[in-house]
């Protein structure tokens, strides 16, 4: 398949076409294109927020986030729920579904408002992908997807608290 064919498959995953998700998960050649689709989301964020240097590092950050998000989900599903499956079979459709984040290319409202909505939809899509990939029931899939979100929020709160503490010490 060409990269464009993988983009079409990614669109089907975003539309909650479970057969497309299953097909991507089973396709051994889809891992690279999935990384490319996620990286394009980073470029879209850079363009939509008028941060031209971000064209270099936003794609790297988005792909890194995809690996971390999927890694935590894989760990949660296999450790807490005893699911069987391989990381790459989860990563490929999840990273491909990051195509929904391409809406961030729209200036002003793309990176913030539409990007937020797309991120919420990505969580919904991720629940379906986890269900299909690991054969988990809906509740366990929701918890599996919620775990990296909660971990991210805790880390963000800790980072914010650290920033406030540094500001309080240095700002005086």
Secondary structure, 3 states (H helix, E strand, C coil): CCHHHHHHHHHHHHCCCHHHHHHHHHCCCHHHHHHHHHHHHHHHHHHHCCCCCHHHHHHHHHHHHHHHHHHHHHHHHHHHCCCCCCHHHHHHHHHHHHHHHHHHHCCCCHHHHHHHHHHHHHHHHHHHHHHHHHCCCHHHHHHHHHHHHHHHHHHHHHHHHHHHHHHHHHCC
